[in-house]
Amino acid sequence: MGELFTRASDQRQYDRDDVEWSAERISFASPTSVHFWEYLSSCSPSWLGKDLVDIGSGSGWLLDQAKQAGARHVVGIEPSRKNVELARRQYPHITTVLASLEEYSPSQNFDIAVAVMSLVHIGDLQEAFKKTHNLLNPRGEFQAIVPDFDYFRRPRHDYEVSFEDIDADEYVTMVKRPFGTLADIVRSIDRYRAVGNETGLRLVEDVPMPPTEKLMQTVPRYRGSAGKPMTHLLRFIVEK
Ligand SMILES: C[S@@+](CC[C@H](N)C(=O)[O-])C[C@H]1O[C@@H](n2cnc3c(N)ncnc32)[C@H](O)[C@@H]1O
């Protein structure tokens, strides 16, 4: 694999000196977390009274939302030391474990697993889905927000962007943003569906996520993408 893939799948990418995630999505106050929540909140009734794990929980904003939505027990797993410190400072009442999905050895199973834009850093998707399947109870559900294949392929907001192709359903993109340079692995929805089928997680819903009116009002440059999906909310159920 190439240099961009190596960077994208580096579990400590967010601890690099040239990345400051706290400047991007420090809490639920940031426009992108509000935007994700506008879609993800449709799943939150399914969290009531349930045990939930957030894979790649970053600053921890979703952990707090999950608690407020009535989840019984909430755990974040996050491999970046900087991000874990940030989450523990902001949400000391919630457990955040310093570990990647690959490293995590849970002491319990969960009803719901959520991953918001963290599968972009998973090099071996098949292993990650197997692990997620193992984390979940028999009637469990996996809810993930992933990039749109076409949207991430285009230059965005005058950012400096580079690409590395893997195959027809997968590429890596590296984007230089004001808070730092990050590399992401972008996959087609068909790739997610296929890996889900191979690992006992059946894709039951794919919700395209164009910018909402609220996001466009807060950050007007998103008007240029009106009507175009930027990300997708995928819902998988445990099948076997
Ligand atoms: C784009 S950020 C999203 C953070 C958070 N979910 C949010 O919505 O604000 C991706 C997060 O995934 C984490 N991550 C990277 N590799 C990971 C892995 N192998 N397992 C779990 N999380 C990972 C990163 O450290 C980072 O905090």
The ligand as a Gaussian input file, in Angstrom:
#p B3LYP/6-31G(d) Opt

LIG

0 1
 C      -12.767000      12.112000      11.812000
 S      -12.430000      11.760000      13.495000
 C      -14.105000      11.594000      14.104000
 C      -14.188000      11.689000      15.592000
 C      -15.614000      11.621000      16.138000
 N      -16.245000      10.346000      15.802000
 C      -16.436000      12.777000      15.664000
 O      -17.427000      12.568000      14.960000
 O      -16.105000      13.917000      15.988000
 C      -11.889000      10.056000      13.452000
 C      -11.510000       9.486000      14.799000
 O      -11.217000       8.085000      14.645000
 C      -10.113000       7.763000      15.467000
 N       -9.457000       6.524000      14.942000
 C       -8.410000       6.429000      14.085000
 N       -8.071000       5.149000      13.891000
 C       -8.925000       4.402000      14.636000
 C       -9.051000       3.004000      14.876000
 N       -8.250000       2.130000      14.280000
 N      -10.008000       2.589000      15.753000
 C      -10.847000       3.493000      16.340000
 N      -10.764000       4.833000      16.144000
 C       -9.822000       5.283000      15.300000
 C       -9.227000       8.999000      15.378000
 O       -8.246000       9.059000      16.396000
 C      -10.253000      10.115000      15.407000
 O      -10.519000      10.571000      16.704000

